Amino acid sequence: MRPRPTRPQRGFTLIEMLVVVAIIAVLCALVISASSRPVGANARNLSEQVISVINFAKLRAQSTRRVHKVTFDQTHIWVQVAADTGIVPPGTTTYSPVQTTTFPNGVHIYDIANAVYPSAGNSVTDNPGLTYDLFVRPDGQCTGSTLFIGDGAHQFRVVVYHISGGTYAREFW
């Protein structure tokens, strides 16, 4: 009798399956750890974050019909909502907290002007005791101001227009 030819086996062994699962687990762990790392702190990122917070307060003010107060210092932003509905004068109502944002190390707001500076060439000094309240009304109007943001290497200014509440960031003070 002639021996039967053996066929190659089909399928995977348990060891091969465990190796593939281990490789996939390591790759997933690398992707998750890389995506959870904070993006580098710089003036551009912080200026975009400030714009996002102001736009968030503007949207909430319009949808809730309540004045929102956005308070800045050198390292934080607080969004608060007024207790009263409608357009109320700033000092006549109480405010409840909505959101707090902390800035990453190495970048902060140097100063805030109570005026709109759309062009560069401004002389700015670091204001260590900085506290500023920006009010966002339900009709979309904001306290017109300019925020000067820096990280040592780059300078950005965030301009907030009074009538439209529009905000934009530009490089250089």
N, C-alpha and C positions, 0 to 999 in steps of 0.2 A: 503494500500500500504506500501510496505516495502521501507525504505530509501535506496537510492543508496550508495554504498560504495564510499568514496572519494579517489581519487588517489593522491599520493604525486606529487607535482608540479615538473616539470623538468626545468632545466636552473638555472640561477643566477639572483639575484636581482641587481639592480643598485648599491646599497650600497656595496655589496660583490665585484663587479667589481672594484669600486673605491678604496677599501681597497687593493686589489691585485695590482692595478696600482701604488698606493702610496708606497707599500712595494718594488716593482721593482724599482721605481724611487730612493728610499733611498739607495738600494743596489748598483745601478749604480753610484750614487754620491759618495759612499764610495770607490768603485773600481777606479773611475776616480781620486779622490783625492789621493788615495794611490799610484797609478802608476805615478802621476805627481810630486811626491816628489823626490828631488834629492837623489841619493844613498849616503850613508855616505862617507865623504871625508877621504880618506886614501892614503897612498903612493902606494899601489898596484893599486888602480883605476887610480891614476894619471899616473903611469908608463905605464899602458895599453893605456891610452888616448894619451900619448906622442908617443907611438909606432903607434897608429892609425893615428895620424897627419903626422908622417914621412912617413908612407906607402901611405897615401893620396897624399902627395907631390911627392913621387916617381912615383905613377901611373899617376898623372897629367903631370909630366915631360916627361914620356915616351910617353904619348898619344898626348901631344901638341908639343913635340920636343923642349921644352924651359927649360932652367935652372930655378929651383925653389929655393927660399931662405926661410929657416925656421928660424925665429929669436926667441930666448928664452930670457926671463928674469925670475925673481923669481915667477911671478904670471901670465904670459901670454905666448902664442905662436902665432906668426903671420906667415902665409904662403903668400908668394909673388911670382909672376911670372915675368920672364925677358921679356923685350920688344922685344929682338932679338931672332930669332930662331937659334937653334944649340947650340954647346958647346962654350960659351963665357966666357972669364975671369971674375971673380967676380966683379971687379971695373969698367968695361967698358960699362955697360948698366944700364938702369933704371928698377925699379921693380914696379909692380902694385899689390895692395892687393887682396888676394883671400879669406882668411879666418882668423878669429881671435878667439882664445880660451882663456877663463879666467879660472884660477884654482879656486876650492872652497877654502873657508877659512880653515886655519889650516894645509895645506899641500903646500909645495913649492919645487922648485929646489934649492938645497943648492949650488951646483957648477957644472961646466961642464969642463971636461978635454979634451984637443985637442989630446987625445990618447985613444986607446982601452985598457980597463982594464977588461979582461974576468974573473979574479978571485977576490975573496973578500980579505979584509985585507988592504984596502986603508985608508989613513988618510985624512979626508975631513973637511974643515972648512966652515962655512956659508959665502957666498960672497954676501953682500947686494947690491953691484953695478953691479950685474951680467947682462951682455948682450952678447949673443953669436949667431953667424950666422952659420947655417949649410946649405951647398949648395948641392942640389940634381940635378944631371945631367941627360940628356935624355938617356944616356947609362946605367943608374941604379947606377952609382957610387955616393957615398956620402962623405961628410967630416967625416972621422973617428973620433969618439968621444965617451965619456962616460958621461952620465948625472946622477948626484947623487940626488935622490929624498927622502924626508923624511917628516914625520908627527909628529915627537916627539917620537912616540912609535915604528915605523917601518922604515926600511931603504931599499930602492931599488936602483939599478943602471940599467940604460938602456944603452946598448952597441950598437953602430952603427958602422958596419964594412965599411971600405973604398971601397974596390973593389966591393963587392956584394950589398952594401946598405942594407944588412940584419940587422934587429934589434931584440933584445930580452931583456927581463927584468929578473933580478935575485935579490933575496933577499940578503941583507947585502952589505955594501960598501967594 
